[in-house]
Amino acid sequence: MIAHGIVRLIKRHYQDMQISRVLTRRPLSSLTDFPLPEALTNSLDELIDHSDLIVECSGDVFHGTSVIERAFEAGLQVVTVNAELQVTTGSYLAGKGFLTEAEGDQPGSLAALREDALQMGFQPMVYGNMKGYLNHDPSPEDMAYWANRQGISVDQTTSFTDGTKVQIEQVILGNGLGATITRQGMEGLASTNLDDSASLLGMMAERAGQPIVDYVIPSGYPAGGVFLVGRHDEDQARAIEYFKLGRGPFYTLVRPFHLCSLEVGKTLRRVLDGGGVLLNNSTEPTLGVAAIAKRAMKPGELIDRGIGGFQFRGEAIKLAEHPDHVPIGLLRKTALKRAVEPGQIITFDDIDILPSRALDIVMEQRRPRPQKSDATSDGWTTPCVSTMGMLALGG
């Protein structure tokens, strides 16, 4: 869906850009409805050879990691729409080449809102996501129904519903923007008034002594957007109240939409114009997304997938508190070595995991190394997110 949308957008509205190749692992003959069939290829070499910039939107941690490493070897920049990859291998990749999250999905939209807030003089304290519905353990039957109704895959629908996706999205923001969480899994406030909930989160950020990431579950007002809570100068309070943002001291800036593939073009323009990174998972992350068991499981049970599966969900954790956790993005074709209980954080001692480049990268990231920062002057670093293929943008 994301790849289709980006191709249509560029073809019709960006006359100075051209989609040169689209990499897919599907048989080319099966993609009869693709909007640019002549660009389709199964060859990674062909994608690389015809690219000035690559958009990674596969939603696959393992495949996406391999493609991005090849792109970096060729000296190409990468824009991603793959949050799952970002929190699994993105910090390693951010240290190897130019990698940025695209505007359109919630992390990129919040990063863009942050840039606007800083230019207006606000001090960001909370980066907030609005989640319309949450069920930590949905049934396969319900997920199949909603996947069919919405025209997306069952695993995507499940990861949205059980909260894994929002945990992943907020961890990228926390790592990329120097924010933290107040507790494992975040607060996830049930909310009937966004200003009240935002002010409560603002007070929590003050107690934490640094910005936080979190989300609310709205009732009685629309969901689906993002918000930022910030402070401003006291001598601006009267003007800000006149501008209808309230009396403070916490002010809520709301972006009531995120339009996914329709907004990716803004990030492509930013990168091609030399505007730099919008967001990534940083090269020195402090947060991760751990795999949490949804139910009791026995030794020998096979794990087909972590993200979007019915055995595990993801929760935001502080890396320093859980150094042995398994990132949920690594769980694929895995077997349990010992029994686990509902709510248990999975460690590497609990599983037999197949070798992969993504696993190598995660283990390399965990080796002790000298501390260094690649943050820019406003505390930023570099990102990725999700769906069908790699889009090569030719100049």
N, C-alpha and C positions, 0 to 999 in steps of 0.2 A: 504493500500500500504506500509506504513512504517513497520507494523508488519511483513508482508510477507517478506520484504527485510531483516529485521534484522534476522529472523529465518533462511533464506537461508544463510546469511553471517556467522552466528555462526556455523551452521551445517557443512559448507564446509571449513571454514578457521580458526576456533578457536577450536583446538582439546582438549584444557584443559577446555572448558566451555560446558555446556549442557543446552538446553532449557528444563526446567522441566514441566512447565505449561504455557498455554496461556489463559487468561481470556477473554471471549467474552460474550456479552449480546444477541448475535444472536443464533437461534437454531443450535445446533451442526451439524445437518443433512444438513443444508444449506451451509456449508463451505466445499464443496467437493473438491475445488481446493487449500485448505490450505496446505503448504509444510510440516507440521508436525501434521497431524490430531490427532494422539494419545495423543498429549499434550493439546488439547483443553478442556476447562471446563467452565461451567457456575457458578462455586462455588468460591466465594471469599475466603472462608475458605481454600479450597483446594490449591488455589494459594499461600496464605500466608504460609500454612504448608509445602510447598515444595520449598520454596524460600530462597536463600541466598542474592539475590539482585533483585529488581523489576524495570523493565523499563515501565514507564507510557507513552503510546502513543495513547490515546483515542481521543484526540482533544476535549474532553468534560470537561468543567470546573466543573460541578456538580458531575458527576460520578468520574472523576479523583481525586477530592478533597476527596471524601469518601474513595476511595481505598488507597490513600496516608496516610490518618489518621490511617487507619487500619494497614498499613505497619509499621508506626512509633510505634504504640502500641505493635507490635511484635518485635520491635528493628531492623527492616530492613532498609537498605539504599535504596534510590530511585534515579534513573536516569530518566529524563523526556525528551520527545519530544512533549511538549504541551505548547507553548508560551501563548495561551489564558488563561490557568490556572495560569501560572506564574504571569501575571499582575493583576489577580483578587484575588486569594487567596494565591499566592506563598510566599509573604512576611511573612504572618502568619505561613505557613507551614515550612518555612526556619528556624523559631525559635523553631520548635518542633522536628526536626530530620534532618538527612543528605539528602539534596535535591540538585541535580545539573542538569543543562542544559547539554544536549549532544552536542558534536561537530557534525557538519553535516548540521544543519539548520543555517541560517545566524548568529544568536546571538552566538552560540557555536563556529562557525568558526571565528568570530571576536575576541572572547575571547582567542582562541588559537593563533591567529595572534598577539594579544596584548602580550601574554607571550613571543613569539618569539622576538617581537620588544624590549621589556624590556631587554631581555638577550643580545641584540645587542647594548644596550645603548641609544635607542631612547626614547624620551619623548612623549608619545601619546597625541594628541590634538583633533583629530577627529576620531570617529568610524563611518565608512560610509558603506551604503548599496547601491547596484546598482539595480535599479528597471526597468525592461524592458518596462512596459506599465502601464498607469494610466488613469482611467476613474472613477470619483467620483460617477457617477450615471448610471451604465450600465443597459441595459434592460434585463428582464428575458429571452427573446428569445436568445439574444447574449450569455448570461451565460450558458444556456442549450446547445447551440451549442458547445461552447468551453469546457464545462465539458465533454460532450460526446467524443469530439475529443481527449482530454487529459487523459481520463479515471479516472477522479476524480469527487467528488461531486459538485453539483451546488453551495452549500454554500461555499465550499473551493475556488472554482473559483471566486466567487463574492468577497470574502474577500481579495483575491490577487489583483483583478482588481480595486476595489474601494479604495485601499490604506490602509485598516484596518490592514492587516497583517504586512505591513512594519512599521506602527506606533507601533504596539504591540512589534515587534521584537526590535526596537530601544529603546523603553522604558525599556525593560529588561536590555539592555546594559547600559543605563543611570543610572538606579538604582544600578545595580550590580557593575559598574566600576566607580561610582562617577562622572558621566558626567551629563550635562544638555541639554536643548534645547534653541535655540535662540528666538523662538516664537511658539505659538500654532500650532501644525501640522508640525513643522519643515520647513526648507527652500525648500527642494525638487527641487534642481536646475536642469533645463534643461541643458544638458552638451554635447558638441561636443569634448571636450578635458579634460580627467580626471585630468591631472596634474594642468591645470588652475582652474578647479572647486575645486579641493582639496586645492589649495593654498588660494582660496577665503574663503573656509570654515575654513582653518587654521587661517586666519586673524580674522574671526568672533569669533573663540575660544579664541584668544588672547584678544579681546575686552571683552568677557564674563568673563575672568579671571579664566576659568576652562575648562576642556575638554567638547566637545559637541558630541551629536549623531545627525546624519542627513542622507540624502540619495540623490542620483542623478538619473536622468532619461537620460540614455545615448542615443546619436544619432551619428551614424558613427563609433561606436566601440562596442564590445560585452558587453552585460549585463549579470547579473546572479551571479556575485561574490561579494566580499566585499573588502574594502580598509581601511587603517589606515593612517592618516596624523600625522607626528611627526616632532619634532626638534631634533637636535643632537649637540654635542659639536663643537664649532667653529674650534677647531684644527683638527677636522676630516673632515672638509668640502672638502678639496682637494681630499682626498681618496674617499669620497662618490661620488663626481663628476666623478672620474675615474671609479667607480663601476656602472656608468650609471644611477644614481638616480637624476641627475641634480645638479644645483648650490645652491639649498636651497634658503632661510632658511627652507622652508617646504619640507619635503620628503614624497612621497607617496609609501606605501607598498601595493601591490595588491595581493589578492588571487582570481584568476579568476574562481573559482568553489566552490560549496558546494554540497556535494553528499549525503546529508540526511542519509538514512538508512545505506549506505555503510560506513559511518564514525562513526556511533554510537559505534561500537566495540572499537574504540580508547578510548572513555570515559569509557566504561566498564572495559577495561584493566587498565586505570588510577585509577579508584575507587577500584578495587579488589587488586591492588598493593599498596593501601594506599596513593595515590597521592592527595587526597583531592578534594575539590569543584573546578569546572571549572568556573561556573557562576550561579548566581541566581538573584532574584529580590531584594535581601537584606532585612533585617528586619526593615530598616528605609528608605523606599522609598521616593523620592521627586517628582517623575513623575507618571502619570497615563494615562489611555486611556479612554477618555470620549465618550459617545454616542452622535453623532451629527445627527440631523434630515436631511434626504435627501430631504424631501418634506413637504408641509403643511399637518397636520393631525388634525382630530377632536377628541373631547372627546369621549371616549368609543371605539376608534379604538383598535383592538387587535394587539399585537406584538408577532409574533410567535418566532422570533429569532432576536438578535442584530447582532452578527458577521455573516457575509455572507448573510444577509437579504437585502431586497430592501427598507426598511424604514429608516435605520440608517447606519452610518459608524463610524469608530473610529478615534479619533485624539489625539495625544500626548498633554498633558497639565501639568502644574505645579500644584501639589496638593495644595500648599499654596494659589494659586489664585482661585481655584475652589473646595472648601471644600465640597460642596453639590452635586457634579456631580455623575451621575450613571455610574459606570464602564460598558463598553459595554458588557463585559463578563457575566454580571448578567442578561441581557435582554433575557428572555425566558418565553413564555406563560404569557405575561404581558398586562395590559390594560392602556390606557391613561386616566388620570383624567381631563385633560384640553388640549386645543388646543396648538399646537406647530407650529413654522414657520421653513422654510428651513434654515439650518445653526445653529439652536438653540442647545445649550448644554442642555441635559436632566438632571433634578434633581429629587430627590426622591419625591418632591412635585408634580411632573408631572405624576406620575405613581402609579398604584396599582400593587404590585409585590408579587408573591407567596412566602411563607416561604420556606427557604432551608438552609442547612448547610453553603453553600457558602455565602448567604446573612448574616447569623449570623457572619461569620468570617469577612466580610467587615465592618459591623457595629462595631464589637469589635476592629478592627484596627483603627477606627476613634475616639475611645474614647481617651481623653488625658491621657498620661502616662509619667512617668519619662524618660528623654532622656538617651539612652545608645547605644553604638556601638558594633557590633560584628565583625567589619572589621578586617581582618588579616593584617600582616605587610605591604602588598603592596596595601591596600585599597579595598580588595575584601570581598565578603561574599558568599552566597550559591544558584539553579534553577529548569526548566521543558520544552515539546512541543507536537506532534499531531498524531493520526490516528486510529488504529483499536482496540487494546487490551493491556492488561498488560502482559509483558513477564517476567516470573519467571526464573531467571538464577540459576540453581543448580550448585554447585561446582564440 
